Amino acid sequence: MLGNFEYYNPTKLYFGKESLSFLGKELANYGNVVMLSYGGGSIKRNGIYDKVVAILKEAGKTIVEDPGVMPNPTIEKLMEGVERARNNNVDLILAVGGGSVCDYAKGVAASVHCTGDPWTKYYLNQEEPTCKVLPVGCVLTMVGTGSEMNGGSVITNHATNLKIGKVFGAELMPKFAVMNPEFTFSIPQYQMVAGIFDIMSHLMEQYFSDTDDNTTDYIIEGLMRSLIQSSMVAINDPHNYEARSNIMWTATWALNTLLKKGKTTDWEVHMIGHAVGAHTGATHGMTLSAVSLPYYRYIMPYGREKFVRFAMEVWGVHVCGCHGGGTLDVQTQNAVALKGLEVMEMWMKQIGVAMNLTSLGVTPDMIEGIADSTVLGGGYKVLTRDEVVKILRDSL
């Protein structure tokens, strides 16, 4: 492994069917006023809300209700939460939901005691908080983002057609996360598979970078294989606890900052996907699936050997008994690498993710605007705006 790095993750995880029973113990570590942030009300229909509220009341907490956190949370909603937390002298934000709610809670937590505009300060200028931040806890009901164990907070500004992520430091990582795989059983299959591809994308964004023999790449390959296996079980049997627990655990490790250590990483699929989401409001994981194949086929020649390894070690594409592709000629390497992407495409179709941008409401006349909203970068190939336009057109 090349490079120097520091690794620290302060989030305490409670995992399994009995994980919610530990919430009361955690609440004892924080003040009296808890802001309960959640989404559109599904947690009330499936009973999770009642369970959490009962534990909060038993712990003697004053509950400040903060409902209505939408997928792709907006800056307007963030400012609403900031005002609510300020007015009620909130001591802890408890996010109950998926990655969007956890992301939102971190943005609010960073802003309550700070002056200035959070959008400009954190998302446009990527500054760090210079004031007291509120602690955040998560009760996870949907998986994909890994937000339960990282400092990431993605917020959308529809006025400017921008969707930007800020990765806060350890002080804004959730203090604890409750992870019961059974809480994910009731989400619609569309959301489940979107989350599955979000996990896969997180793994690929970190895998497709660098050329050294990096221990992390072996870890990523194992996580990918586990995700593929469990996803095929879960789409046919959504209540299969083993599969859903594996998916939940993989999601956490895919983006809890461990896998990026010692690597440069990529993230251009996410930058393009965020721009698509800002313009359409489409589900995050589906914006990633719609652009991934055109993107990876485009950059493959610049990271050919890693794509050959991906095909062989993750998708089982083998020729001449070789591993890693180092002894193959360029023509054969290209064929193996492209075959790996073909097998990935078959898997994507099997689990039912969006395969093009047209299905998400993108029309040809929107391409230029989406390209203008994309933060340029990349791993094996640093993209130009014209290259982003090409990838978007190939994704229609």
RAWO-V86597 format. One record per backbone hydrogen bond with DSSP energy under -0.5 kcal/mol. CO is the residue of the C=O (numbers start at 1). NH is the residue of the N-H. Records with the same first field share a line. If there is no record, write none. Layout:
# RAWO-V86597
CO: NH + NH
This chain:
# RAWO-V86597
12: 177
14: 179
16: 19
18: 21
19: 22
20: 23
22: 26
23: 27
24: 28
26: 29
27: 30
32: 34 + 62
33: 91 + 92
34: 36 + 64
35: 37 + 94
36: 66
37: 96
38: 69
39: 68
41: 44 + 45
42: 46
43: 49
47: 51
48: 52
49: 53
50: 54
51: 55
52: 56
53: 57
54: 58
55: 59
56: 61
57: 60
61: 63
62: 34 + 64
63: 65
64: 36
66: 38
68: 70
73: 156
74: 78
75: 79
76: 80
77: 81
78: 82
79: 83
80: 84
81: 85
82: 86
83: 87
84: 88
85: 90
86: 89
91: 135
92: 35 + 94
93: 95 + 137
94: 37 + 96
95: 97 + 139
97: 141 + 142
98: 102
99: 103
100: 104
101: 105
102: 106
103: 107
104: 108
105: 109
106: 110
107: 111
108: 111 + 112
109: 134
111: 114
116: 118
117: 121
118: 122 + 123
119: 123 + 124
120: 125
121: 127
132: 113
135: 93
136: 175 + 176
137: 95
138: 140 + 178
139: 97
140: 180
146: 149
147: 150
150: 174
151: 168
153: 155 + 166
155: 164
156: 75 + 158
157: 160 + 161 + 162
162: 157
164: 155
166: 153 + 168
169: 172
170: 173
175: 12
176: 138
177: 14 + 179
178: 140 + 180
179: 16 + 181
180: 183
181: 184
182: 185
184: 187
188: 192
189: 193
190: 194
191: 195
192: 196
193: 197
194: 198
195: 199
196: 200
197: 201
198: 202
199: 203
200: 204
201: 205
202: 206
203: 207
204: 208
205: 266
207: 209
212: 214
213: 215
214: 217 + 218
215: 218 + 219
216: 220
217: 221
218: 222
219: 223
220: 224
221: 225
222: 226
223: 227
224: 228
225: 229
226: 230
227: 231
228: 232
229: 233
230: 234
231: 235
232: 236
233: 236 + 237
237: 240
239: 241
240: 244
241: 245
242: 246
243: 247
244: 248
245: 249
246: 250
247: 251
248: 252
249: 253
250: 254
251: 255
252: 255
253: 256
258: 261
260: 263
267: 271
268: 272
269: 273
270: 274
271: 275
272: 276
273: 277
274: 278
275: 279
276: 280
277: 281
283: 286 + 287
284: 288
285: 289
286: 290
287: 291
288: 291 + 292
289: 293
291: 295
292: 296
293: 297
294: 298
295: 299
296: 300
299: 302 + 303
300: 303
301: 304
303: 306 + 307
304: 308
305: 309
306: 310
307: 311
308: 312
309: 313
310: 314 + 315
311: 317
312: 316
316: 318
319: 322
323: 326
325: 328
329: 333
330: 334
331: 335
332: 336
333: 337
334: 338
335: 339
336: 340
337: 341
338: 342
339: 343
340: 344
341: 345
342: 346
343: 347
344: 348
345: 349
346: 350
347: 351
348: 352 + 353
357: 360 + 362
358: 361
363: 366
364: 367
366: 370
367: 371
368: 372
369: 373
371: 374
374: 376
377: 383
381: 383
384: 388
385: 389
386: 390
387: 391
388: 392
389: 393
390: 394
391: 395
392: 395
393: 396
395: 357
